[in-house]
């Protein structure tokens, strides 16, 4: 049975209790790594700058493929900027960023575990996913894909 590394455990413990409960179950059946739980606003801003350039007093998107987030951590807060974090970034282990099919497969596991835990009363919130922001089960109608992002709805 897979287990979280000490680094993943340190990241996960910064998250909302429902996310901790969900991912404690996920690791039992699907090896994964936790990339982020809580993220300080300063670090959020560093991620916000990716794919952007500062022009005429504002940040403009220059390369959409490199954009990581639309939250700057200052004016627009991310769910990661709260403590406990209302979001977790997790991906299957070993990490293969280009293997999006595996991330979709992993997300199905996470979502079904979260649904069952909610049904069983073990968590109190539904969990959303950055590959289906509107939770309509259609993944190709999204404007921004964040396949690692799971959040409290």
SVG drawing of the C-alpha trace seen along z (x, -y; Angstrom):
<svg xmlns="http://www.w3.org/2000/svg" viewBox="-25 -52 35 54">
<polyline fill="none" stroke="black" stroke-width="0.4" points="0.0,0.0 1.4,-3.4 2.2,-6.0 2.8,-9.7 6.3,-11.0 7.1,-13.3 7.0,-16.2 3.6,-15.3 2.4,-14.8 3.7,-18.3 1.8,-19.8 -1.4,-17.9 -1.6,-18.8 -2.0,-22.5 -5.3,-21.7 -8.9,-21.8 -9.8,-18.7 -12.1,-17.4 -9.3,-17.5 -7.1,-15.6 -9.7,-13.0 -10.2,-12.6 -6.5,-12.3 -5.9,-10.0 -8.3,-7.6 -6.9,-8.3 -3.4,-7.3 -4.7,-3.8 -5.5,-2.9 -3.6,-5.4 -0.1,-6.5 0.2,-10.3 2.1,-13.3 0.8,-16.4 2.4,-19.4 0.6,-22.2 -1.8,-22.7 -1.3,-26.2 0.6,-28.6 1.7,-32.0 0.6,-35.0 4.2,-35.8 4.6,-32.4 1.2,-32.7 2.4,-35.9 5.5,-34.1 3.2,-31.5 0.9,-34.2 3.8,-35.8 4.4,-32.7 3.3,-33.2 2.9,-37.0 4.9,-40.2 4.5,-43.5 3.5,-46.1 2.2,-49.6 1.5,-49.1 -0.3,-45.8 0.4,-42.1 -0.5,-40.9 -0.7,-37.3 2.1,-36.7 2.0,-32.9 -1.3,-31.2 0.3,-27.8 2.7,-28.9 -0.1,-30.5 -0.3,-28.6 -3.0,-30.6 -5.2,-33.6 -5.0,-34.4 -2.2,-36.8 -2.4,-36.2 -3.0,-39.9 -6.1,-41.3 -7.4,-37.9 -6.8,-35.2 -6.5,-31.5 -8.1,-28.8 -4.4,-27.9 -3.9,-31.2 -6.2,-30.4 -5.0,-28.5 -6.2,-25.8 -6.0,-25.7 -9.3,-25.2 -7.3,-23.5 -4.8,-20.8 -2.7,-20.2 -2.1,-16.5 -0.9,-14.3 -0.3,-10.6 3.2,-9.4 5.6,-9.2 4.8,-12.6 4.4,-12.7 3.1,-16.1 2.5,-15.2 0.4,-12.1 -2.9,-14.0 -4.8,-10.7 -3.4,-9.5 -4.4,-12.7 -8.0,-12.4 -8.0,-8.8 -6.6,-9.9 -9.2,-12.6 -12.0,-10.1 -10.7,-8.2 -10.4,-11.3 -13.9,-12.5 -15.5,-9.1 -13.8,-8.8 -14.9,-12.3 -18.5,-11.6 -18.6,-8.4 -17.0,-10.1 -19.6,-12.9 -22.4,-10.3 -21.0,-8.4 -20.9,-11.7 -17.1,-11.5 -16.6,-14.9 -19.0,-17.9 -18.1,-19.5 -18.1,-18.4 -14.8,-18.5 -14.3,-20.2 -11.5,-19.6 -9.6,-22.0 -10.3,-19.9 -14.1,-20.4 -14.6,-23.8 -18.3,-23.8 -18.7,-20.2 -20.9,-19.2 -18.7,-16.1 -17.7,-17.7 -14.0,-18.3 -13.5,-19.9 -15.6,-23.0 -13.1,-24.6 -11.2,-27.8 -8.4,-27.0 -7.2,-23.5 -5.6,-22.8 -5.5,-19.1 -3.7,-18.9 -6.2,-21.2 -8.8,-19.9 -10.8,-22.3 -13.6,-22.7 -16.9,-23.7"/>
</svg>
